[in-house]
Amino acid sequence: MLYIVATPIGNLDDLSLRQAKTLVSSDIILAEDTRSANILLEAIQKRFKDLQPKTTDLKIVSYYKEKEFEKLPQVIEWLKEGKNVSLISESGVPLISDPGYLLVKTVIKEKIPFTVIPGATAISTAIVHSGLPAKEFAFLGFFPKRESEKIKLINKLKAIKEFLPEMIFVFFESGQRINETLKLWAGSGWNPDLAICRELTKKFEEILRGKVSELTDKQFKGEITVVVR
């Protein structure tokens, strides 16, 4: 059986009992970052003392985007042998801008059963933090790195707002690139309301709200989720 397991996005106290039970009952954990996986297993032992891995041979396998195609045949073989395999990303829900799509697509094709163990996501957390109406929203993944692609996407979103005025957009951005993105946005002639959500659920969580033009000169560090209306 394949389990797609969400993990905390920053605060390990958000770890659920169901997530913990699933991981410790696995034969194999496919992990985007094996160091994060080991930290997670240590957190399970501290928070759920009655839960222990069902086997001392629990295997943690590195499984990131660039290796997904290469490792897919072995994973499918494990599943056909009846092993319990859990997929986790570094944080949040696998497949959401993280590895796993190819695996899920293949198990559906092969009629191998799988299920999703839900949990925290930066997307919904940021939307609620933003204070913006969330009747309609679109998730854009990571914002483009190149300036030309940023400008093209901003213009597309501006056009969408003409047809769907209540739509809000959510995307991930790097602390090193966020200022460039905001300045390009301000220079597009569109000055929307937005919220910049930094280090969500962590010790130094910070939410800044305002117009794009009001936030272009701020300094940002860490992992950032942006909500735009």
Summary of the structure (lengths in Angstrom):
residues: 229
radius of gyration: 19.7
end to end distance: 40.6
largest distance: 59.5
contacts: 693
relative contact order: 0.15
helix: 39%
strand: 24%
